[in-house]
Amino acid sequence: MIGQLLGHYRILDKLGAGGMGEVYRAHDERLDRDVALKVLPIGLLADESARKRFRKEALALSKLNHPNIATVHDFDSADGTDFLVMEYIPGVTLGDKLSAGPMPVQEILKLGRQLAEGLAAAHEHNVVHRDLKPGNLRLLPDGRLKILDFGLAKLVQPMGDEAVTASLTETHAVAGTLPYMAPEQLRREPVDARSDIWALGVVLYEMAVGARPFQGQTGFELSSAILTQAPPPLPSHVPTDLRAVIERCLDKEPGRRYQHAGEVCAALEAIQTGVVAPWAVLRYRLARRPWLSLAVAIVVVLMILAGLNFNRFRTLLGGIPRVQSLAVLPLENLSGDPEQEYFADGMTEQLITNLAKIGALKVISRTSMMQYKGTKKPLPQIAKELNVDALIEGSVLREGGQVRITAQLIQASTDQHLWAETYQRDLRGVLALQGEIASVIADKVRAAVTPTERARLASAHPVNPETYEAYLKGMFYLNQATPEGYQRGLAILNAAVAKDPADPLAYAGLASGYATLGHSAGARLEFFPMARAAATKALSLDETLAEAHFVLADVKLYYEWDWAGAEAEFQRAFKLNPSIAMAHYHYAWFLALQGRLDEAIKEHKRAWELDPLDPGNKSWEGWLYITGKRYDEAIEAARMSLELNPDYPIGHFVLAEAYAAKGLHDKAIEEARKAAAVDPASLRFILVRALAFAGRKDEARKLLTEQEKQRPTLWDYMAVPSAYLALGDKDEAIRWLEAGYKAHSPWLPWIKEEYLYEPLRSDPRFQDLVRRMNLPP
C-alpha cells in the first residue's frame, strides 16, 4: 500500500501490525499533516450495522483530549477498506525501551505518572483501554508518554469477547495481550477501569524488573499464573513505597486495587516529592511480615485500653481526623518554564479562595502562603507557624488547552499523607475544577459544608481561556505590590476587560488593584471611584464575588463615608467568604470608628489568624491597643510584627508611640528614627511627636517645618495635625484638619476616636468637623 491513496490519505510507510490490523504513517492531503492509519482486517466489520456502531464509538474516542493520549481523529472507509485515523506520534515504544532491561526509579515514576494521568482522563469519560501494554505506549523525544489504541479492544468486539479470544490463540498468547490481562478478564467477568489499573501494575513491574511478573511457556500456563500465583518479589533497589503501589495494582481482587487511576498518579507523585503515603507502605510491610501484623494489633489494643491518642493510627488505617483549619502551599509549577509561574500562583490563589468560601474552615490567606514558595521547611514546622490542622500541597501543569492539578492533604501534627488525587480539565472548565477540588477536600476533612456553599462551589461558569490567563497574569503582577507591578498588572487587566467585557474576574481584579492603590503611600482619590466602578461591574456579572463586595465596603468606608453601606457590604463579603484576611482588617477599623474597640481588636486578631505572616496585622492591632491606652499589649503586638520583619516601619511606629505614652522617651525617639528611616515621607511626623514629648520642641519644630515644605499627601492631612498637637499648637492642627476635610482625606474620620486628638475633643471647631463627617455619636 506504500504510495497509494486511501481516501485523501497518502500511505508513506508501514509502522507495524497486530491482531487489530496494520498501522501506516500517512499524509493527510487535505489538512497537510502526517497521521497514523490503522487499517482494520477485512471482514472485521461484517455489515453496515457493525460499521455504524464502530463509527459511533470511534467518534466517542475522538473526544478524549489529553496530553498523554493519542488522539483519534476519524473513522472512514475507502475502496472497501475500513480504517481509523489517529494522531501520528514519532518515537519508540516502551516495549522497545524495555528490551534494554529495567529502568531507573525516577524514570519509572515519571513515565508511570503520565500513564496514570492518561488513564484517569479516559476513565472519567467511561472509556477503558482493555489492552494496555508496553507496545501501546509510545515515548516521544521530549520525554512525554502517549497511550495508543485507547478503547480499540472494545471496538473490535461486536458480539462480546470473541474477537479478543481469537487474538489470544496459542501462537500469540505469550507475546501478545495475555501477559497484561487482569484475572477478571480471563474469567470473562465484567471489565472496568480497575482492569486497566492491573495492566498499569504489570507495566510498572516490568519497568522496575525488566521482566513481566507472570510467566508461562503456553497460554494455559500464563493464564494459570495470572489467576493463582503471586508475582516474584520486587528487588531491593525498588523503594518500599513504590513496591507497595505496584503490589496494590496487582491485587487479584479488583476491590482491593486502587479504584481510580488518579489515586495511582497521586501515589507516584507522593513518592517523587518525598511525601510517602503511609498506609500503602504499612500495608506492604504487614503483608510481607505477618508477625508485624500481630505486633501492630497488640499495640493498637494497648493504646485503646490505655486511653491514648488513636488519631495517628486511625489515619494510617484510612480514617481522616476532623480538620478545622488548613493552608494551601504554593502549587509547584511542573511546566519547567519560569514564565508559567503566574499560572501556578493563580491556581494556588483560586484554590485558597474556593476553600475559604466554606465557613466551617479557617483558610490561611495567599499573602502568608506565598512566603513558603520554594521553601524547604518541614511541613510540621510550616503548620506550627501558621497554626493549622492540615496542609494542602500539590502541583499544576498547563499543556495546550488542558490544565492538570494534583492535590495532597497532609495532617499537620504527624506529617501524614491523608489523601491525594489528580484532576484534569479543559482550561475553559478550570473554575469548576477548582470548585470540585475544594468540595472534595471539605468532604475529606469532614467540614460542615452548607447546601448554599456547595452550590456556589459547583456553579462556576466556563471561562474564556485567553481572558482567564490575562486575569491570572494581571493578578500575578498586582500581588508583587510594587509600583511597576501595579502599573503592569492594571494594564493587563484593562486590556482583558476591553477584549472580553463579560468576564467578571478581570473586573474584580481591577477593583482590587485600584482599591489597594487607594491605600498606598501615593494614594489619589480617583483610585476609589475607579475601584467602585470595576467592583460594581464585576458584581453585575457575578454577584457571588466576595472580593468585589469587600472592595465596595472599602470604598464606602474610606471614600464615600457611607457607614451603613460599608457595614452591609462587609457582611455580604463575609457571608460569601469568611476567610478574607484583609476584609477583617478593614472591618476592624470600621468598628474602631464606631467606638467598638473590643470588637475591633477581635476582628484584627481574626485577620492575623488568617494571615499570620503579614506584620501589618499585628502592628496595627498594636495601634488599637494604644487607642485603648493598653500600652504594654501594644508593645507586645509591635514586637511580634517586628519578629516577622525587623524593618517593618509600622512596628517601630507603634513602639515609638507606646514608649512615649509610658514616658520612655529615649526608646520612643530610637524607634521613631527607625520608622522614619524606612519610610521618611510618611512617618517623619512620628519623630516630631517623640521629640516634642521628650521636651526637645525646637528640634521637633525644625523637623516639622522641613516636612511642610513638601507637597502634602492624603495621609499627611491626618498625620501632621497630630505633630502640631504634640507641640501644643491647636490652631495649626485645626487648620490642617480643615484642609484634610476639603481634600477628602480617606483616613480623616478616625480623628474622632484616635487618642492623638484627645486635646481637641472639647474644641467646638473639632466637634463641628466631626459632625460634618456624619460620624456616629
C-alpha positions in Angstrom: 0.0 0.0 0.0 3.0 2.3 0.2 2.4 5.3 -2.1 -1.3 4.6 -2.5 -4.1 7.0 -1.6 -6.7 5.8 0.9 -9.4 8.4 0.7 -7.4 11.7 1.0 -4.6 10.0 2.9 -1.4 9.0 1.1 0.3 6.0 2.6 4.0 6.8 3.4 5.3 3.7 5.2 4.3 0.8 7.4 4.7 1.2 11.2 3.5 -2.2 12.4 0.9 -4.9 12.5 -1.1 -6.8 15.1 -4.3 -8.6 15.8 -6.3 -5.4 15.3 -4.9 -4.5 11.9 -1.9 -2.9 10.2 -0.7 0.6 11.0 0.7 3.0 8.5 2.1 6.5 8.5 0.2 8.6 6.0 -0.1 12.2 4.9 -3.4 13.9 5.2 -3.6 15.7 1.8 -6.5 17.8 2.9 -5.1 19.2 6.2 -1.4 18.8 5.3 -0.3 16.7 8.3 1.0 13.3 9.0 -1.3 10.8 10.6 -1.3 7.2 11.7 -3.8 4.9 9.9 -4.9 1.7 11.5 -6.3 -0.4 8.6 -8.7 -3.0 10.0 -8.7 -6.6 8.9 -11.0 -7.4 6.1 -14.3 -8.8 7.4 -13.9 -7.4 10.9 -17.0 -5.3 10.4 -19.4 -7.7 8.9 -22.2 -5.4 8.0 -23.4 -1.8 7.9 -24.8 -2.1 11.4 -21.5 -3.1 12.8 -19.8 -0.3 10.8 -22.2 2.3 12.2 -21.6 1.1 15.8 -17.9 1.2 15.2 -18.1 4.7 13.8 -20.2 5.9 16.8 -17.8 4.5 19.3 -14.7 5.7 17.4 -16.1 9.2 17.4 -16.6 8.9 21.2 -13.0 8.0 21.5 -12.1 11.1 19.5 -13.4 13.2 22.4 -10.5 12.1 24.6 -8.3 15.1 24.6 -5.3 14.7 26.9 -1.5 15.2 26.5 -0.9 11.5 27.3 -3.5 10.0 25.0 -3.0 9.6 21.2 -6.0 11.4 19.6 -8.4 9.5 17.4 -9.3 11.9 14.5 -11.8 9.9 12.5 -13.1 6.6 11.2 -13.5 6.2 7.5 -13.8 3.7 4.6 -12.4 3.8 1.1 -12.5 1.1 -1.6 -13.9 -1.4 0.8 -11.2 -0.8 3.4 -12.1 0.4 6.9 -9.5 2.4 8.8 -9.1 4.6 11.8 -7.3 8.0 11.5 -5.1 8.7 14.6 -2.5 11.2 15.7 0.9 10.3 14.4 3.4 10.1 17.2 7.1 9.7 16.5 9.4 8.0 18.9 9.9 4.5 20.3 7.5 2.3 22.2 8.0 1.5 25.9 8.5 -2.1 24.8 11.5 -1.1 22.7 13.0 0.7 25.6 12.4 -2.2 28.0 14.4 -4.5 25.7 17.4 -2.9 27.3 16.4 -4.0 30.8 15.0 -2.4 34.0 14.7 1.4 34.2 15.8 3.9 36.9 13.3 4.6 39.6 12.9 8.3 38.8 12.1 7.4 35.2 9.6 4.8 36.3 7.9 7.4 38.5 7.9 10.0 35.7 6.5 7.7 33.0 4.2 5.9 35.4 2.6 9.2 36.4 2.0 10.1 32.8 0.5 6.7 32.1 -1.8 7.0 35.2 -2.8 10.5 34.2 -3.8 9.4 30.7 -5.8 6.5 32.1 -7.5 8.8 34.7 -8.6 11.2 32.0 -10.1 8.4 29.8 -11.8 6.7 32.8 -13.5 10.0 33.6 -15.2 9.6 30.2 -16.1 5.9 30.9 -13.5 4.7 28.4 -11.5 1.7 29.4 -8.4 0.7 27.4 -8.6 -3.1 27.8 -5.3 -3.8 26.0 -2.7 -1.7 27.9 0.8 -3.0 27.3 4.3 -1.5 26.5 3.8 -1.9 22.8 0.8 0.6 23.1 2.9 3.2 24.9 5.0 5.4 22.8 7.8 7.6 24.2 8.3 11.0 22.4 11.8 12.5 22.1 10.8 15.2 24.6 10.2 12.6 27.3 6.4 12.5 27.1 4.4 9.3 27.1 1.4 8.7 24.8 -1.1 5.9 25.1 -2.1 4.4 21.8 -5.1 2.3 20.7 -7.4 3.5 23.5 -10.6 1.6 23.5 -9.9 -0.4 20.4 -10.2 -3.7 22.2 -13.8 -2.9 22.8 -14.4 -1.6 19.2 -13.4 -4.9 17.7 -15.8 -6.9 19.9 -19.2 -6.6 18.1 -20.7 -9.5 19.9 -18.7 -9.7 23.2 -15.2 -11.2 23.8 -14.9 -13.4 20.7 -12.5 -11.1 18.9 -10.2 -10.8 21.9 -10.3 -14.5 22.4 -9.4 -15.0 18.8 -6.4 -12.8 19.2 -5.2 -14.8 22.1 -4.6 -18.0 20.3 -1.8 -20.3 21.4 0.5 -18.8 18.8 0.2 -15.2 20.2 -0.6 -15.9 23.8 2.9 -15.3 25.4 4.0 -12.5 23.2 0.6 -10.7 22.8 -2.0 -9.3 25.1 -2.4 -12.1 27.6 0.5 -11.2 29.9 -1.2 -7.9 30.8 -4.8 -9.1 31.2 -6.4 -8.9 34.6 -7.8 -12.0 36.3 -11.3 -10.9 35.8 -10.7 -10.6 32.1 -9.5 -14.1 31.9 -12.6 -15.3 33.9 -14.8 -13.4 31.4 -16.2 -11.2 34.1 -17.1 -7.5 33.5 -14.2 -5.3 32.8 -13.9 -1.8 34.2 -11.2 0.8 35.0 -9.6 -1.4 37.6 -8.6 -3.9 34.9 -6.6 -1.1 33.3 -5.0 -0.5 36.8 -4.0 -4.1 36.8 -2.3 -3.7 33.5 -0.7 -0.5 34.8 0.8 -2.5 37.6 2.2 -5.1 35.2 3.8 -2.3 33.2 5.3 -0.7 36.3 6.6 -4.1 37.5 8.2 -4.7 34.1 9.8 -1.3 34.1 11.3 -2.0 37.6 12.4 -5.5 36.9 13.0 -5.8 33.2 10.7 -8.8 33.1 6.9 -9.5 33.4 5.5 -10.5 36.8 3.8 -13.6 35.3 5.5 -16.2 33.1 4.4 -19.3 31.2 5.5 -21.4 28.2 1.9 -21.7 26.9 -1.2 -19.6 27.1 -2.6 -22.0 29.7 0.4 -21.8 31.9 0.5 -18.0 31.7 -3.3 -17.7 32.4 -2.9 -20.0 35.4 0.0 -17.9 36.8 -2.1 -14.7 36.5 -5.1 -16.3 38.2 -3.4 -18.2 41.0 0.3 -17.1 41.6 1.8 -14.1 43.4 4.4 -12.2 41.4 8.0 -12.7 42.3 9.2 -10.2 45.0 10.5 -6.9 43.6 14.2 -6.4 44.0 15.6 -4.5 47.0 16.6 -1.5 44.9 12.9 -0.7 44.3 11.8 1.7 47.1 9.4 0.3 49.6 6.7 2.8 48.8 6.9 2.0 45.0 6.7 -1.7 45.8 3.6 -1.0 47.8 2.0 0.9 44.9 2.8 -1.9 42.3 1.6 -4.7 44.6 -1.7 -2.9 45.2 -2.2 -2.5 41.5 -1.6 -6.3 41.1 -4.1 -7.4 43.7 -6.1 -10.2 42.1 -9.3 -8.9 43.8 -10.4 -5.7 41.9 -12.0 -4.3 45.1 -8.6 -4.2 46.8 -6.8 -2.4 44.0 -6.7 1.3 43.6 -10.2 2.2 42.4 -9.1 5.2 40.3 -6.1 5.8 38.1 -5.8 9.3 39.7 -5.0 7.6 43.0 -2.1 5.8 41.4 -0.9 9.1 39.9 -1.1 10.8 43.3 0.8 7.9 45.0 3.6 8.1 42.4 3.8 11.8 42.8 4.0 11.5 46.5 7.0 9.2 46.1 8.6 11.7 43.7 8.2 14.6 46.0 9.2 12.6 49.1 5.7 12.6 50.7 5.2 8.9 51.3 1.6 7.6 51.6 1.9 5.8 54.9 -0.9 3.3 54.6 0.5 2.0 51.3 3.8 1.4 53.0 2.3 -0.1 56.1 0.1 -2.4 54.0 3.1 -3.6 52.1 5.2 -4.3 55.2 2.4 -6.1 57.0 1.8 -8.3 54.0 5.5 -9.2 54.0 5.8 -9.7 57.7 2.8 -11.5 59.3 4.4 -11.2 62.8 4.4 -7.4 62.4 0.6 -7.6 61.8 0.2 -9.2 65.2 2.6 -6.7 66.8 0.6 -3.8 65.4 -2.7 -5.3 66.6 -1.3 -5.7 70.1 -0.1 -2.1 70.2 -3.4 -0.8 69.0 -5.3 -2.7 71.6 -3.0 -1.5 74.4 -3.4 2.1 73.2 -7.1 1.8 73.3 -7.1 0.3 76.7 -4.7 3.0 78.0 -6.9 5.7 76.5 -4.1 7.1 74.5 -4.3 9.2 71.3 -5.5 7.0 68.5 -5.5 9.7 65.8 -2.3 8.7 64.1 -3.3 5.0 63.8 -6.8 5.9 62.6 -5.2 8.0 59.9 -3.0 5.1 58.8 -6.0 2.8 58.7 -7.9 5.0 56.4 -9.8 7.5 58.6 -9.1 11.2 58.4 -9.4 13.2 61.6 -11.6 16.3 61.5 -9.8 19.4 60.3 -10.9 22.9 61.2 -8.1 25.0 59.7 -5.8 24.4 56.7 -3.4 26.1 54.4 -2.6 25.7 50.7 1.1 25.7 50.0 2.1 27.3 46.6 1.4 24.7 43.9 4.5 23.5 42.1 4.9 24.6 38.5 5.6 21.4 36.6 6.0 23.0 33.2 9.7 23.8 33.8 9.0 27.2 32.3 9.6 30.1 34.7 7.2 32.2 32.6 4.4 29.9 33.8 4.8 30.9 37.4 1.9 33.3 37.2 -0.3 30.4 36.2 0.8 28.2 39.2 0.4 31.1 41.6 -3.0 31.9 40.2 -4.2 28.3 40.6 -3.0 28.4 44.2 -4.9 31.6 44.9 -8.0 30.3 43.3 -7.9 27.1 45.4 -7.4 29.2 48.5 -10.4 31.4 47.5 -12.7 28.4 46.9 -11.8 26.7 50.2 -12.2 30.0 52.0 -15.9 30.0 50.9 -16.5 27.2 53.4 -17.5 28.9 56.7 -16.5 25.8 58.8 -12.9 26.1 57.7 -10.2 28.6 58.6 -8.1 29.0 55.5 -4.8 30.9 55.6 -4.6 33.8 53.1 -2.5 33.9 50.0 -0.2 36.6 51.4 1.1 34.4 54.1 1.2 31.3 52.0 3.3 32.8 49.2 6.1 33.3 51.7 6.6 29.5 51.6 7.1 29.4 47.8 10.2 27.4 47.2 10.8 26.7 50.9 12.4 23.5 52.1 10.9 23.8 55.6 9.5 20.6 57.1 5.7 20.5 56.8 5.0 20.2 60.6 7.1 23.4 61.1 5.1 25.3 58.5 1.8 24.1 60.1 3.0 25.2 63.5 4.0 28.7 62.2 0.5 29.0 60.6 -1.4 27.3 63.5 -3.3 25.0 61.2 -4.5 21.4 61.4 -3.7 20.4 57.8 -1.8 21.4 54.7 -2.6 21.1 51.0 0.3 20.8 48.7 0.5 19.8 45.1 1.4 20.8 41.5 -0.1 22.3 38.4 0.7 21.7 34.8 -0.9 23.5 31.9 -0.3 22.0 28.5 -2.1 23.3 25.5 -5.7 23.7 26.4 -5.5 21.4 29.3 -4.8 22.0 33.0 -3.9 19.3 35.5 -3.9 19.8 39.3 -2.6 17.3 41.8 -3.6 17.9 45.4 -2.5 16.2 48.6 -3.9 16.6 52.1 -1.3 16.3 54.9 -2.1 16.1 58.6 0.0 18.8 60.3 0.9 17.3 63.6 2.0 13.9 62.2 3.2 14.8 58.7 0.9 12.1 57.5 -0.4 11.9 53.9 -4.2 11.6 54.3 -5.5 11.8 50.7 -4.3 12.6 47.2 -5.9 13.0 43.8 -5.2 14.3 40.3 -7.7 16.3 38.3 -7.5 17.3 34.7 -9.9 19.6 32.7 -10.0 21.7 29.6 -8.9 25.2 30.6 -12.5 26.5 30.0 -13.7 24.4 32.9 -10.9 25.4 35.3 -13.2 27.3 37.7 -15.5 24.2 38.0 -12.4 22.1 38.5 -11.2 24.3 41.4 -14.7 24.2 43.0 -14.7 20.4 42.7 -11.3 20.1 44.4 -12.4 22.3 47.2 -15.6 20.3 47.7 -13.7 17.0 47.8 -11.2 18.4 50.3 -14.0 19.7 52.5 -15.6 16.2 52.4 -12.3 14.5 53.2 -11.7 16.7 56.3 -15.4 16.3 57.4 -16.1 20.0 57.2 -19.7 21.1 57.6 -20.5 22.5 54.1 -23.9 24.1 53.8 -26.0 23.5 50.8 -25.6 27.1 49.7 -21.8 26.8 50.0 -21.8 23.6 48.0 -24.0 25.2 45.3 -21.6 28.1 45.0 -18.6 25.8 44.6 -20.5 23.9 41.9 -21.8 26.9 40.0 -18.6 28.1 38.4 -19.0 29.4 34.9 -16.8 28.5 31.9 -14.0 30.9 31.2 -12.5 32.3 28.0 -9.0 30.8 28.2 -7.3 33.9 26.8 -9.1 36.3 29.2 -8.6 34.0 32.2 -4.9 33.8 31.6 -4.8 37.6 31.3 -6.6 37.8 34.7 -4.1 35.4 36.3 -1.1 37.3 34.8 -2.6 40.7 35.9 -3.1 39.4 39.5 0.4 38.0 39.5 1.8 41.5 38.9 -0.6 43.2 41.3 0.5 40.8 44.0 4.1 41.9 43.6 2.9 45.1 45.4 5.5 47.3 43.6 4.8 50.5 41.6 5.9 48.6 38.4 3.8 45.6 39.3 0.7 47.7 39.8 1.2 49.5 36.5 1.8 46.3 34.6 -1.0 44.3 36.3 -3.6 47.0 35.8 -2.6 47.4 32.1 -3.1 43.7 31.5 -6.5 43.6 33.3 -7.7 46.7 31.5 -6.8 45.1 28.2 -8.6 41.9 29.3 -11.9 43.6 30.0 -11.7 45.6 26.8 -11.4 42.4 24.9 -14.0 40.4 26.9 -16.4 42.8 28.7 -18.4 39.8 30.1 -15.6 38.5 32.3 -16.3 39.2 36.0 -12.9 38.1 37.3 -10.9 40.6 35.3 -13.2 43.4 36.7 -12.8 42.0 40.2 -9.0 42.1 39.7 -9.1 45.7 38.6 -11.3 46.6 41.6 -8.8 45.0 44.0 -5.9 46.7 42.3 -7.4 50.2 42.4 -8.6 49.8 46.0 -5.1 48.8 47.1 -3.6 51.8 45.4 -6.2 53.9 47.3 -4.3 52.9 50.5 -0.8 53.3 49.1 1.7 56.0 50.1 1.0 57.8 46.9 -2.8 57.4 47.1 -5.0 59.5 44.9 -8.7 59.9 45.5 -9.6 58.9 41.9 -8.5 55.4 42.7 -11.6 54.8 44.8 -14.3 55.6 42.2 -12.3 53.5 39.7 -12.3 50.6 42.2 -16.1 51.2 42.8 -16.9 51.1 39.0 -14.9 47.9 38.5 -16.4 46.2 41.5 -19.9 47.2 40.5 -19.4 45.8 37.0 -17.9 42.6 38.4 -20.9 42.0 40.7 -23.4 42.7 37.8 -21.8 39.7 36.1 -21.3 37.5 39.2 -23.0 38.6 42.4 -21.1 35.9 44.4 -17.7 37.5 44.2 -16.8 38.2 47.8 -13.7 40.1 46.9 -15.8 42.6 44.9 -18.2 43.1 47.8 -15.2 43.8 50.0 -13.9 46.4 47.6 -17.3 48.2 47.7 -17.2 48.1 51.5 -13.7 49.6 51.3 -14.9 52.4 49.0 -17.9 53.2 51.1 -15.8 53.3 54.3 -12.8 55.4 53.2 -14.2 57.4 50.2 -18.0 57.7 50.4 -18.1 57.8 54.3 -21.3 55.7 54.0 -21.1 53.9 57.3 -24.3 51.8 56.9 -23.5 50.9 53.4 -20.0 49.8 54.4 -21.3 47.6 57.1 -23.7 45.9 54.7 -21.0 45.2 52.1 -18.7 43.8 54.7 -21.3 41.4 55.9 -22.1 40.3 52.3 -18.4 39.6 51.7 -18.1 37.6 55.0 -21.1 35.6 54.1 -19.6 34.6 50.7 -16.0 34.2 52.0 -15.4 34.4 55.8 -11.6 34.0 55.3 -10.6 37.2 53.5 -8.0 38.5 56.0 -7.9 42.0 54.5 -11.7 42.3 54.9 -11.4 41.5 58.6 -8.5 44.0 58.9 -10.6 46.9 57.4 -13.7 45.8 59.3 -11.7 46.2 62.5 -11.1 49.8 61.6 -14.8 50.3 60.8 -15.6 49.0 64.3 -12.9 51.3 65.8 -14.6 54.2 64.0 -17.8 53.3 65.7 -16.1 53.3 69.1 -16.5 49.5 69.4 -12.8 49.0 70.4 -13.0 45.5 71.9 -14.8 44.2 68.8 -12.3 45.9 66.6 -9.4 44.2 68.4 -11.2 40.8 68.0 -11.5 41.4 64.2 -7.8 42.4 64.0 -6.9 39.1 65.7 -9.1 37.3 63.2 -7.2 39.0 60.4 -3.9 37.9 62.0 -5.1 34.3 62.3 -5.9 34.2 58.6 -2.7 36.0 57.6 -0.2 35.3 60.3 2.9 36.2 58.4 1.8 39.7 57.5 3.5 42.0 60.0 0.8 44.7 59.3 -1.9 42.7 61.1 -0.1 42.6 64.4 1.4 46.1 64.3 -1.9 47.8 63.6 -3.6 45.7 66.2 -1.0 47.3 68.5 -2.2 50.7 67.4 -5.7 49.8 68.6 -4.3 48.9 72.0 -2.7 52.4 72.1 -6.1 53.9 71.3 -7.4 52.0 74.4 -4.4 53.0 76.4 -3.3 49.4 76.8 0.4 50.3 76.1 2.0 47.0 77.3 -0.2 45.0 74.9 0.7 47.4 72.2 4.4 46.9 72.7 3.9 43.1 72.7 2.0 43.2 69.4 4.5 45.6 67.8 7.4 43.3 68.8 5.6 40.3 67.3 5.3 42.2 64.0 9.0 43.0 64.1 9.8 39.4 64.6 8.2 38.8 61.2 10.0 41.7 59.6 12.6 43.6 61.7 12.4 46.6 59.2 8.7 46.9 59.2 8.2 50.6 59.8 4.7 50.5 61.3 6.0 48.1 64.0 8.6 50.8 65.0 5.9 53.5 64.7 3.7 51.7 67.2 6.6 51.1 69.6 7.5 54.7 69.4 4.0 55.9 70.4 3.6 53.3 73.1 7.0 54.1 74.7 6.2 57.8 74.5 2.9 57.3 76.3 4.7 55.4 79.0 7.3 58.2 79.4 10.2 56.1 77.9 11.3 58.9 75.7 14.7 57.7 74.7 13.3 54.4 73.5 10.5 56.3 71.7 12.9 58.5 69.8 15.0 55.5 68.9 12.0 53.6 67.5 10.7 56.8 65.7 14.0 57.2 64.0 13.9 53.6 62.8 10.4 54.1 61.4 11.3 57.4 59.7 14.5 55.8 58.2 12.4 53.2 56.4 9.5 55.4 55.3 10.6 59.1 55.7 7.8 60.5 53.5 5.0 59.1 55.7 6.5 58.6 59.1 8.7 61.6 59.9 5.8 63.1 61.9 6.2 60.4 64.5 9.8 61.5 65.1 8.4 65.1 65.6 6.0 63.7 68.2 8.6 61.7 70.0 11.0 64.7 70.2 8.2 67.0 71.4 7.1 64.6 74.1 10.7 64.3 75.2 10.8 68.2 75.7 13.0 68.7 72.6 10.5 71.0 71.0 12.9 73.3 69.0 14.3 70.2 67.3 10.8 68.9 66.7 9.6 72.2 65.2 12.6 72.4 62.8 11.9 68.9 61.5 8.2 69.6 61.1 8.9 72.8 59.1 11.1 70.8 56.8 8.4 68.3 56.3 5.8 71.0 55.5 7.9 72.2 52.5 6.9 69.0 50.7 3.6 68.7 48.9 1.2 67.1 51.4 -0.2 63.7 50.8 -3.7 62.5 51.8 -2.0 60.7 54.7 -0.3 64.0 55.8 -3.7 65.7 56.5 -4.2 63.3 59.4 -0.6 62.8 60.5 0.8 66.4 60.6 -2.0 67.7 62.8 -1.1 65.2 65.5 2.5 66.5 65.4 1.3 70.1 66.0 -0.8 68.8 68.9 2.3 67.3 70.4 3.8 70.8 70.2 0.7 72.3 71.8 -0.4 74.2 68.7 -4.1 73.5 68.4 -4.9 76.3 65.9 -2.4 74.9 63.4 -3.7 71.4 64.0 -7.3 72.6 63.2 -6.1 74.3 60.1 -4.5 71.1 58.8 -7.6 69.1 59.7 -9.9 71.5 57.8 -7.6 71.2 54.8 -7.8 67.5 55.1 -11.6 67.7 55.1 -11.5 69.7 51.9 -9.1 67.3 50.3 -11.3 64.4 51.5 -8.5 62.5 53.1 -9.7 58.9 53.4 -8.4 58.5 56.9 -9.7 61.8 58.4 -12.9 60.3 60.1 -10.7 58.4 62.5 -9.8 61.6 64.3 -13.0 61.1 66.3 -11.6 58.0 68.2 -7.8 58.4 67.8 -6.2 59.2 71.1 -3.8 61.5 69.2 -6.6 64.1 69.0 -7.7 64.0 72.6 -6.5 67.6 73.2 -9.1 68.8 70.6 -12.1 66.8 71.8 -13.7 69.7 73.7 -12.9 72.3 70.9 -16.1 73.4 69.1 -14.2 73.6 65.9 -13.2 69.9 66.2 -16.8 68.9 67.2 -18.2 70.7 64.1 -15.7 68.9 61.9 -16.7 65.5 63.3 -20.4 66.4 62.8 -19.8 67.3 59.1 -18.4 63.9 58.5 -21.7 62.4 59.7 -19.9 60.2 62.2 -21.8 58.2 64.8 -22.1 59.9 68.3 
